[in-house]
């Protein structure tokens, strides 16, 4: 199914040359952090130098880094990445095989020696789950999502614990095993922990619903069997992952950068048709299948969730032949299907017209997903809603195994083997995706030379109007810190959106900090510890992305020959300025995103206080601001030590004002606080510095 991966184990990774390189870097960073530096892997100074950045809300999937350490230490990062692929597919399928086998043996058949047909049915369930289009689609680059192997093991051991508890048998070992597998799930993907939380609630409710109509003793036993095993499993996971969970909760309570725009919940939801169309990645149908009915906005990896026609047929047979024993799995499939449909249910296409505008971080809808999204703590951090389809696929795989088991029951072994083999061929035919796209590295040769340069502090890769995972691939070669990088959740405390020059390169135009980035370039780059700037023309083939980036780089390095140049990249060495130029910089918190308006740009004050820093302050200077407010909202400018410099009244139509910064020691940094009289309703349209020279 992954061919030609087996032929390129040490030279390429499967996928589309985007997110895969981020996960490739994740494996490398785990080795660097644990083996070379002996430090926590959840904080790094190799990205967003010099501030560094936390990786708690980054898709680090540390389990895979730990799993592949021996392979990395033997010298092959490509083989380490591809080992994760094979481990996930085999282990995930084996987990569903064991789960279905247990269900067929213990729950739905009288105790007796297992027949070969039972193994055939369980094996087919594992094949359906692990080779499902959902799994194969995320092989395009989402290592944390393909690492779904521990989910069926948690489901198996939780159900074992609940079943044993209900029948008065020892259950603690099974509950602890469930806690262990829930921990391993958290070390792969936090999305999956959320899914298993909802699954556990379903198990509890199902146990309560099916067992609370007996005598008082049986009711107490039902309550105990419903709650005690899940509680033990949850406590086990919380204890084992507390070193990671505690700082994550602390940051989530203090900041909101990990919460994505609400529009993502609509864009990345599933349509009902996405479950029912054939496999979008099928070898015979792609790329025309990418435009089939369903979600028309999400990346192909997020809307390839076909359940398969033979699996659905076998699931229907299970519901017909084993109705009492399969109701829970039917309800599970229905609940998670509704969640995958997101805040607004779509039966057909999802287009731009279906995305509401002017939304807050909570949705006004009343679907099951919307209700849970408003009420479950930290659920709004997740954004890829269609991934709930994974649990639908798990339920369908189990039902299909039960259905095939019912068909093969009491048949001769040869006939059962023939029927199971035929079903296997049909399912692999439905799910077939080989040859799978492969991504060899495109690392320019200069990066090998760069690794040998000992006096380089940090590197700035251009273009940087959006974050490209390829730069992470290159870092695994040159191993120098990056000034700007790609992580799963942009952290506002980094300098990308806060400091001039980086702001302009990010937005390909002006920001609210007014000044000539060409004049400020050497000062800012030197202050950031950036020694090398690399322009990659392959990553900016044309348009404003290329013209603006090259013009600004030429303005900064106008009188300097490049350190290196070829037909793809141009490399400049940053020379410190003769004299540092004063500039303004936004503080790390309480500034909104850059907004484009008819009259220019602006940023909102979204908290108190919003800091503004004057770096390399001259002896005498004035701060000039152009701002706009809602009616009756004042703006106050203070020094961070508390001295009020000026208070300005509401300016609904915008106003330009001056703040005298007084006499200061030349070259120091002045920290200013912008404070509004209300929590919101102030926008800064421009801020610039006036000195004796500029005046």
C-alpha positions in Angstrom: 0.0 0.0 0.0 2.9 2.4 0.6 5.0 1.3 -2.4 7.5 2.7 -3.5 8.4 3.5 0.2 10.2 0.1 0.6 12.5 1.0 -2.2 13.4 4.5 -0.7 13.6 3.8 3.0 16.8 5.8 3.5 16.4 8.4 0.8 12.8 9.8 1.1 9.7 10.0 3.2 6.1 9.5 2.0 4.0 12.6 1.6 3.6 15.9 -0.1 6.9 17.7 0.9 5.1 19.9 3.5 4.1 18.8 7.0 6.2 15.7 6.7 9.4 17.7 7.1 8.0 19.2 10.3 7.6 15.7 11.7 11.0 14.7 10.3 12.4 17.6 12.4 10.5 16.5 15.4 12.3 13.2 15.4 15.7 14.9 15.0 14.9 17.4 17.8 14.0 14.7 20.2 17.4 13.1 19.7 19.2 16.5 20.1 17.2 17.4 23.2 17.5 14.0 25.0 20.9 12.7 23.9 23.0 15.7 23.0 21.7 18.4 25.3 20.0 16.3 28.1 17.1 18.8 28.3 13.3 18.9 28.0 12.2 18.5 24.4 9.2 20.8 25.0 11.3 24.0 24.9 13.8 24.9 22.2 16.1 27.8 21.3 16.8 26.4 17.9 13.5 27.9 16.6 12.6 31.6 16.9 16.0 32.6 18.0 16.9 34.4 20.3 13.7 34.1 22.3 13.2 30.4 21.7 9.7 28.9 21.8 7.7 26.3 23.8 6.6 23.1 22.0 3.8 22.1 24.3 1.1 22.9 21.7 3.3 21.7 18.8 2.7 18.3 17.2 5.9 16.9 18.7 4.5 13.3 19.1 7.4 12.5 21.4 6.6 8.8 21.5 7.9 8.4 17.9 11.0 10.3 18.8 11.7 7.9 21.7 10.7 4.9 19.6 13.2 5.7 16.8 16.2 6.9 18.9 18.1 3.7 18.3 17.6 4.0 14.6 18.7 7.7 14.6 21.7 6.9 16.7 22.7 4.4 14.1 22.8 7.2 11.6 19.6 7.3 9.5 16.9 9.9 10.1 15.0 8.9 7.0 14.9 5.3 8.1 13.7 6.5 11.6 10.8 8.4 10.0 9.8 5.4 7.8 10.1 3.0 10.8 7.3 5.0 12.4 5.1 4.4 9.3 5.5 0.7 9.4 5.2 0.5 13.2 1.9 2.5 13.1 0.3 0.5 10.4 1.2 -2.9 11.8 0.5 -2.1 15.4 -2.8 -0.3 14.7 -4.1 -3.2 12.6 -3.0 -5.7 15.2 -4.8 -3.7 18.0 -8.1 -3.9 16.1 -7.5 -7.5 15.4 -7.1 -8.2 19.1 -10.1 -6.0 20.0 -12.4 -7.7 17.4 -11.1 -11.2 18.4 -12.0 -10.5 22.0 -15.4 -9.2 21.1 -16.1 -12.3 19.0 -14.8 -14.7 21.6 -16.1 -13.3 24.9 -19.0 -11.1 24.1 -20.8 -12.5 21.0 -20.1 -16.2 21.0 -20.5 -19.0 23.6 -17.1 -19.8 25.2 -15.4 -22.4 23.0 -12.0 -22.8 21.3 -11.5 -20.1 18.6 -12.1 -21.3 15.1 -9.9 -20.1 12.2 -12.9 -18.2 10.8 -12.9 -16.1 13.9 -9.3 -15.1 13.3 -10.1 -14.3 9.6 -12.9 -12.0 10.7 -10.7 -10.2 13.3 -7.8 -9.9 10.9 -10.1 -8.3 8.3 -11.3 -5.8 10.8 -7.6 -4.8 11.5 -7.0 -4.5 7.7 -10.1 -2.2 7.4 -9.0 0.0 10.2 -5.3 0.4 9.4 -5.6 0.7 5.6 -8.6 3.0 5.7 -8.4 6.1 3.5 -8.3 8.2 6.7 -5.0 6.5 7.7 -3.5 6.5 4.2 -4.4 10.2 3.6 -2.6 11.5 6.7 0.5 9.7 5.6 0.9 12.7 3.3 2.6 14.4 6.3 0.8 14.1 9.6 2.9 11.7 11.6 1.0 12.5 14.8 -2.3 11.4 13.1 -0.9 8.2 11.5 0.2 7.3 15.0 -3.2 6.0 15.9 -2.0 2.6 17.0 -2.7 2.8 20.7 -6.4 3.8 20.3 -7.7 0.2 19.8 -5.5 -1.0 22.7 -7.1 1.5 25.0 -10.6 0.6 23.8 -9.8 -3.1 24.3 -8.5 -2.8 27.8 -11.1 -0.3 29.0 -13.9 -2.6 27.8 -12.1 -5.6 29.4 -11.9 -3.7 32.7 -15.5 -2.6 32.6 -16.7 -6.1 31.7 -14.6 -7.8 34.4 -15.7 -5.3 37.0 -19.4 -5.8 36.0 -19.1 -9.6 36.4 -17.2 -9.4 39.7 -13.9 -10.4 38.2 -10.4 -8.8 38.8 -10.3 -5.7 36.7 -7.5 -3.4 38.1 -4.8 -4.7 35.8 -6.9 -4.1 32.7 -7.7 -0.5 33.9 -4.0 0.2 34.5 -3.2 -1.1 31.0 -5.9 1.2 29.6 -4.2 4.1 31.5 -0.9 3.1 30.0 -2.3 3.0 26.4 -4.1 6.3 27.0 -0.7 7.8 28.1 0.9 6.5 24.9 -1.9 8.0 22.9 -1.2 11.4 24.5 2.4 11.1 23.6 1.3 10.7 19.9 -1.6 13.2 19.5 -3.7 15.1 22.0 -6.6 15.1 19.6 -6.8 11.3 20.1 -7.0 11.8 23.9 -10.0 14.0 23.4 -11.6 11.4 21.2 -11.0 8.7 23.8 -12.5 11.0 26.5 -15.7 11.1 24.5 -15.5 7.3 23.9 -15.1 6.7 27.6 -18.2 8.9 28.3 -20.1 6.7 25.9 -19.0 3.6 27.6 -20.0 5.0 31.0 -23.4 6.0 29.7 -24.0 2.7 28.0 -23.1 0.8 31.1 -25.5 3.0 33.2 -28.3 2.7 30.6 -28.0 -1.1 30.3 -27.5 -2.0 34.0 -29.5 0.4 36.3 -32.8 -1.5 36.2 -32.0 -4.3 38.6 -32.0 -4.6 42.4 -30.1 -2.2 44.7 -27.0 -4.5 44.8 -26.8 -4.7 41.0 -27.3 -1.0 40.7 -24.3 -0.3 43.0 -22.3 -2.9 41.0 -23.3 -1.2 37.8 -22.2 2.2 39.1 -18.9 0.8 40.2 -18.2 -1.0 37.0 -19.2 2.0 34.9 -17.0 4.6 36.8 -14.1 2.9 38.6 -12.2 1.5 35.6 -12.3 4.7 33.6 -11.4 6.8 36.6 -8.4 4.5 37.4 -7.3 4.7 33.7 -7.7 8.5 33.7 -5.8 9.0 36.9 -3.0 6.8 35.6 -2.7 8.9 32.5 -2.8 12.2 34.4 -0.1 11.1 36.7 2.2 9.8 34.0 1.7 12.9 31.7 1.5 15.5 34.5 5.0 17.0 33.7 3.6 17.9 30.2 -0.1 18.5 31.1 0.6 21.0 34.0 2.5 23.5 31.8 0.0 23.1 29.0 -2.9 23.9 31.2 -1.1 26.8 32.7 -0.4 28.3 29.3 -3.9 27.6 28.0 -5.3 29.5 31.0 -3.0 32.4 30.5 -2.8 32.7 26.7 -5.1 32.1 23.8 -2.7 31.7 20.9 -3.3 27.9 20.7 -7.0 28.6 19.9 -7.4 28.8 16.2 -10.0 31.0 14.4 -13.5 29.7 14.6 -13.7 29.7 10.8 -11.3 26.7 10.9 -14.0 24.6 12.5 -16.2 25.1 9.5 -13.4 24.8 6.9 -12.1 21.6 8.4 -15.4 19.9 9.1 -16.7 16.9 7.2 -19.7 16.6 5.0 -21.8 13.5 5.1 -20.8 12.8 1.5 -17.1 12.7 2.5 -17.9 9.4 4.3 -19.7 7.9 1.3 -17.8 8.8 -1.8 -15.1 6.4 -2.9 -11.5 6.8 -1.6 -10.3 10.2 -2.9 -6.7 8.9 -3.0 -7.4 5.8 -5.0 -4.8 5.2 -7.7 -7.5 4.9 -10.4 -9.3 8.1 -9.5 -6.8 10.8 -8.4 -6.4 13.7 -9.0 -9.9 14.2 -10.5 -11.3 12.6 -7.3 -10.0 15.6 -5.3 -13.0 17.7 -6.6 -15.7 15.1 -5.9 -18.7 16.2 -3.9 -18.1 16.9 -0.2 -15.9 19.4 1.5 -14.4 21.6 -1.2 -12.2 23.7 1.1 -10.2 21.4 3.4 -6.8 19.9 2.3 -7.2 16.5 0.7 -5.8 14.8 3.8 -8.6 16.2 6.0 -11.5 15.2 3.8 -10.4 11.7 2.7 -12.5 9.8 5.2 -14.3 7.3 3.0 -15.6 4.3 5.0 -15.6 1.8 2.2 -18.5 0.0 0.6 -17.7 -3.6 1.6 -16.9 -2.5 5.2 -20.3 -0.8 5.4 -22.1 -3.8 3.9 -20.4 -6.1 6.5 -21.3 -3.7 9.2 -25.0 -3.8 8.1 -24.8 -7.6 8.2 -23.5 -7.4 11.8 -26.4 -5.1 12.8 -28.8 -7.5 11.2 -27.4 -10.8 12.5 -26.2 -9.5 15.9 -28.5 -6.6 16.8 -28.2 -6.6 20.6 -24.4 -7.1 20.6 -23.7 -4.3 18.0 -25.9 -1.5 19.2 -23.1 0.2 21.2 -20.8 0.3 18.1 -23.7 1.7 16.0 -24.3 4.5 18.6 -20.5 5.1 18.7 -20.3 5.5 15.0 -23.3 7.8 14.9 -22.0 10.1 17.7 -18.6 10.5 16.2 -20.0 11.0 12.8 -22.1 13.9 14.1 -19.0 15.4 15.8 -17.0 15.1 12.6 -19.7 17.1 10.8 -18.7 20.1 13.0 -20.6 23.2 14.0 -22.9 23.1 11.0 -24.2 19.9 9.4 -23.6 19.6 5.7 -25.0 16.7 3.7 -23.4 17.9 0.4 -20.7 20.3 -0.5 -18.9 22.7 1.8 -17.9 25.9 0.1 -16.7 29.4 1.0 -20.4 30.5 1.1 -20.9 28.1 4.1 -18.2 29.8 6.3 -19.8 32.5 8.5 -18.0 35.8 8.9 -17.4 38.0 11.9 -17.3 35.1 14.3 -15.9 34.9 17.8 -14.0 31.9 19.3 -17.4 30.3 20.2 -19.8 29.2 17.6 -23.5 30.2 17.6 -24.6 26.8 16.3 -26.5 24.1 18.2 -25.1 20.9 16.7 -23.6 18.3 19.1 -20.1 19.5 18.2 -20.9 23.1 18.8 -22.5 22.4 22.2 -19.5 20.3 23.3 -17.1 22.9 21.9 -18.6 25.5 24.1 -18.8 23.4 27.2 -15.7 21.1 27.3 -12.6 22.7 28.7 -9.8 23.2 26.2 -11.7 21.6 23.3 -11.5 24.8 21.3 -7.7 24.2 21.0 -8.5 21.5 18.4 -9.3 22.6 14.9 -9.4 19.6 12.5 -13.0 18.5 13.1 -13.1 15.9 10.4 -10.6 13.8 12.3 -13.4 12.5 14.5 -14.0 10.3 11.5 -11.2 8.1 12.9 -13.5 6.8 15.6 -16.3 6.2 13.0 -13.8 4.1 11.1 -12.9 2.2 14.2 -16.6 1.4 14.9 -17.2 0.4 11.3 -14.1 -1.9 11.3 -15.2 -3.7 14.4 -18.8 -4.0 13.0 -17.4 -5.4 9.8 -15.4 -7.9 11.7 -18.4 -9.0 13.6 -20.4 -9.2 10.4 -17.9 -11.3 8.6 -17.6 -13.5 11.7 -21.4 -14.1 11.5 -21.2 -15.0 7.8 -18.3 -17.4 8.4 -19.7 -19.1 11.5 -20.2 -22.8 11.1 -18.7 -22.9 7.6 -15.9 -25.3 6.7 -12.4 -23.9 7.2 -11.7 -24.0 3.5 -14.9 -22.1 2.5 -14.3 -19.6 5.4 -10.7 -19.0 4.2 -11.9 -18.5 0.6 -14.6 -16.1 1.6 -12.3 -14.1 3.9 -9.6 -14.0 1.2 -12.1 -12.7 -1.3 -13.3 -10.0 1.1 -9.7 -9.0 1.8 -9.0 -8.6 -1.9 -12.1 -6.4 -2.4 -11.2 -4.2 0.6 -7.6 -3.7 -0.5 -9.0 -2.9 -4.0 -11.3 -0.3 -2.5 -8.5 1.3 -0.4 -5.6 1.0 -2.9 -3.3 4.0 -3.1 0.0 2.8 -4.5 2.2 4.2 -5.9 2.1 6.6 -3.0 3.6 10.1 -3.4 7.2 10.3 -2.1 9.3 13.3 -1.0 13.0 13.2 -1.4 14.9 16.0 0.3 15.6 19.2 -1.7 18.4 20.5 0.6 20.8 22.9 -1.2 24.4 21.9 -0.9 25.3 25.1 0.8 23.7 24.0 4.0 26.4 21.3 4.5 29.0 24.0 4.2 27.0 26.1 6.7 27.3 23.4 9.3 31.1 23.7 9.3 31.0 27.5 10.0 31.5 27.8 13.7 30.9 31.5 14.2 27.2 31.6 13.0 24.6 32.3 15.6 21.3 32.3 13.7 19.9 32.0 10.2 17.0 33.9 8.6 15.5 32.0 5.6 13.6 34.0 3.0 10.9 34.1 1.9 9.1 34.2 5.3 5.6 35.5 4.3 4.4 32.1 5.7 6.3 29.4 7.5 7.7 26.6 5.4 8.5 23.2 6.9 11.3 22.8 4.4 13.5 25.2 6.5 13.2 22.6 9.3 14.5 19.9 7.0 17.5 22.1 6.2 18.2 22.8 9.9 18.7 19.0 10.5 21.6 19.5 8.1 23.2 22.8 9.2 22.1 22.5 12.8 22.1 26.3 13.4 19.3 28.2 15.2 16.5 29.7 13.0 15.2 33.2 13.6 11.8 32.3 12.1 10.3 28.7 11.9 7.2 26.6 11.5 5.4 25.2 14.6 1.8 24.0 14.9 0.6 27.0 16.8 2.1 30.5 16.3 3.3 31.9 19.6 2.8 35.7 19.9 5.8 35.9 22.2 8.2 35.2 19.3 9.5 38.2 17.4 8.1 37.4 13.9 5.1 39.8 14.2 6.7 42.2 16.7 9.9 43.7 15.3 10.4 45.8 12.1 12.0 44.2 9.1 10.6 40.8 10.2 7.1 42.3 10.1 7.5 43.6 6.6 9.0 40.4 5.4 6.1 38.5 7.0 3.3 40.6 5.5 5.0 41.8 2.3 4.2 45.4 3.2 3.9 47.9 6.0 3.0 47.2 9.6 1.9 49.7 12.3 5.6 50.4 13.2 6.5 53.1 10.7 10.1 53.2 9.4 12.3 52.3 6.5 13.1 48.5 6.9 16.1 48.9 4.6 17.6 51.5 6.9 16.8 49.5 10.0 17.8 46.1 8.5 21.3 45.7 9.8 20.5 47.0 13.2 17.6 44.7 13.7 19.3 41.6 12.3 22.3 42.2 14.4 20.2 42.7 17.5 18.5 39.3 16.8 21.8 37.5 16.4 21.1 36.8 12.8 24.4 36.2 11.0 23.2 34.6 7.8 20.3 35.6 5.5 19.4 33.1 2.7 17.1 33.9 -0.1 15.6 30.8 -1.8 14.2 31.6 -5.2 12.7 28.1 -5.6 10.4 29.0 -2.7 9.2 32.3 -4.2 8.6 31.7 -7.9 7.0 35.1 -8.5 4.6 37.8 -7.6 4.8 40.1 -4.6 6.2 37.3 -2.6 9.4 37.5 -4.7 9.6 41.1 -5.7 9.0 42.5 -2.2 11.3 40.0 -0.5 14.2 40.6 -3.0 13.8 44.4 -3.0 14.0 44.6 0.8 16.9 42.2 0.9 18.7 44.2 -1.7 18.0 47.4 0.3 19.6 45.9 3.4 22.6 44.4 1.6 23.0 47.0 -1.2 26.7 47.5 -0.9 27.8 44.0 0.0 28.6 41.1 -2.3 26.9 37.8 -1.4 28.7 35.2 0.6 27.4 32.6 -1.7 25.1 32.5 -4.8 23.9 30.0 -7.3 20.9 29.6 -9.5 18.7 28.9 -6.5 19.9 30.7 -3.4 21.7 33.9 -2.5 23.4 34.0 0.9 24.4 37.2 2.7 26.5 37.6 5.8 25.1 40.3 8.1 27.7 43.0 9.0 26.9 45.0 12.1 26.1 48.7 11.5 28.5 51.4 12.2 25.9 53.0 14.5 22.7 51.4 15.7 19.5 53.0 14.5 16.7 53.5 17.0 13.5 51.6 16.3 10.2 50.6 18.0 9.2 47.1 18.8 5.8 45.6 19.9 5.7 43.9 23.3 5.1 40.1 23.5 1.4 40.2 24.6 -1.9 42.0 24.1 -1.5 43.0 20.5 -4.0 41.8 17.9 -3.2 40.5 14.5 -2.4 42.9 11.7 -5.6 44.1 10.0 -5.9 45.6 6.5 -8.4 48.5 6.3 -9.4 50.9 3.5 -7.0 53.5 4.9 -4.1 51.3 5.7 -3.3 48.8 8.5 -4.0 48.6 12.2 -3.6 46.4 15.3 -6.1 46.2 18.2 -5.2 46.3 21.8 -6.6 43.1 23.1 -5.4 43.2 26.7 -3.9 45.3 29.4 -1.2 46.6 29.0 0.1 46.4 25.5 3.8 47.1 25.6 5.8 49.2 23.1 9.5 49.2 23.3 11.9 51.9 22.1 15.3 50.2 21.3 18.5 52.1 21.1 16.7 55.2 22.4 18.3 58.5 21.5 18.9 61.1 24.2 15.7 63.0 23.2 12.8 61.8 21.2 9.1 61.8 20.8 6.7 59.0 20.1 4.1 59.7 17.4 0.9 57.6 17.3 -2.1 57.5 15.1 -4.9 55.7 16.8 -8.7 55.0 16.7 -11.1 54.1 19.5 -14.7 53.3 20.1 -16.7 56.2 21.6 -15.8 57.0 25.3 -12.6 54.9 25.3 -9.5 56.8 26.4 -5.9 55.8 25.7 -3.1 56.3 28.2 0.6 56.0 27.7 2.8 55.1 30.6 6.3 54.1 31.3 6.3 50.5 32.6 7.6 51.8 36.0 4.2 53.6 36.4 4.9 57.2 35.3 2.1 58.5 33.1 3.3 60.3 30.0 0.0 61.3 28.4 -3.7 60.5 28.3 -5.6 60.9 25.0 -9.4 61.1 24.6 -11.6 58.9 22.4 -10.9 59.3 18.7 -13.6 57.4 16.7 -12.2 58.8 13.4 -8.5 58.4 14.2 -6.1 61.0 15.5 -2.4 61.7 15.4 -0.8 62.5 18.8 2.7 63.1 20.2 4.2 61.7 23.4 7.4 63.4 24.7 9.7 60.8 26.0 11.9 63.3 27.8 15.7 63.0 28.3 17.2 59.5 28.4 20.6 57.8 28.4 21.4 57.3 24.7 21.3 53.7 23.6 19.0 52.4 26.3 15.6 50.6 25.9 12.5 52.4 27.0 9.4 50.2 27.8 6.1 51.9 27.3 2.6 50.6 28.3 -0.5 51.4 26.3 -3.6 51.2 28.5 -7.2 51.6 27.4 -10.0 52.7 29.7 -12.0 49.7 28.5 -10.9 46.1 27.8 -11.3 46.5 24.0 -12.0 49.2 21.5 -8.6 50.7 20.7 -6.7 50.3 17.5 -3.2 51.6 16.7 -2.8 52.5 13.1 0.7 53.8 13.1 3.6 54.4 15.6 6.8 56.1 14.7 9.7 57.9 16.4 10.7 61.5 15.9 14.2 62.6 16.9 16.0 65.8 16.4 17.4 64.4 13.2 14.1 63.2 11.7 12.3 66.3 12.7 
